[in-house]
Amino acid sequence: MIGMNVTIATLNHGLSLETRNTTSPSPDIIGKNVWIGSNSTILPGVSIGDNSVVAAGAMVTKDIPENTVVAGVPAKVVKKISNNSK
């Protein structure tokens, strides 16, 4: 599930003056049963593991393991989800 106003970025650019105006693709991988909260941003090249939750307003800058809740800017793990979580 993807909430409102989510940005899933897949293009990046270099930092040096020579490469700053050239974009290159860095696809994101979103697993099964992932919930991405409203106003979140997923930066290029990250993977979000199966069954994970991205809290509203989070900025995902690194890979997220499966069965994990992340929140914040940058997103940090706040909880692991067990198979029996309700």
N, C-alpha and C positions, 0 to 999 in steps of 0.2 A: 504494500500500500504506500502511496506517495501523497503527502499532504499538499496543501496549497502553497504556491510561491517557492517551490523547491528549485534550486539551481543544480544541475548535474553537468559540470564542466568537463569537456573532453579535449580541449585544445590548450596547449601551453606555448610559451615562447622563451627565448633565451634571455639572459640577464645582461650580457655584454652589448654594447652599442651595435656591434656587427650582426648579432642574431636576434636582437629585440623585436625587429619588425617581421620576423619569420615565425609562423606558427607550425607546430607539429602535433599530431594526434597522440593522445595518451588515454586510451579507453578506460572507463570504469567498469568494474564487474560487481553486479548486485545479485546476491544469492537468493535462494527461495525463501518465501515467508518473511521477507524483510519489511519493516515498517519505518518509513522515513517521515519524520514530523515536519509540519509546516515551517516555512522560512529557513530550512536547512540548506547548506551549501556543501556539495560533494566536489572536492577538487580533483583535477585530472590524475589518472593512474592509480586510483585506490580500489581496493576490493572490500566489499562488505559481506561478511560470512552469513550463511543460512541462519534464519530465525533471529536475527539481530534487530535491535531497535535504535534508531537515531532520534534523539530528543529534538523537539521543536527548537529552531534557532541554532542548532549545532553547526560547526564547521569541521567537516571531516577532512583531515590532512594526511592521515596514515591509514593503513589497512586495519580493518576491524575484524577480530576473530568471530567465529560463529557463536550463537547463543550469548550475545553480549549486549548490554545497554550502554550507549555512550551519550554524553551531553557536554556542552560548553564550547568555548572558542579558545583554543582548538579543542576538538572533541576528545574527551578522556573516558576511559572505562569507569562506570559508576556501579555496575552490577553485572554478575553472571546470571544467566537464565538457566534453571534446571529444567529437566523434562517434565517435572511435576509442578512447575510454577503456574499459578492461576492468576 
